[in-house]
């Protein structure tokens, strides 16, 4: 019987996708931001402190 959740995965699906090289097993970046290729935002607190000094 199919699952009622559209995001549910059968137990053996991810290991099979990894075996076929279709799903990552490791990520290059250390953070989600790095893995998505997003730039690091400017630190708004450092900017405020530099302006006050």
Buried (B, 14 or more C-beta within 10 A) or exposed (E): EEEEEEEEEEEEEEEEBEEEEEEEEEEEEEEEEEEEEEEEEEEEEEEEEEEEE
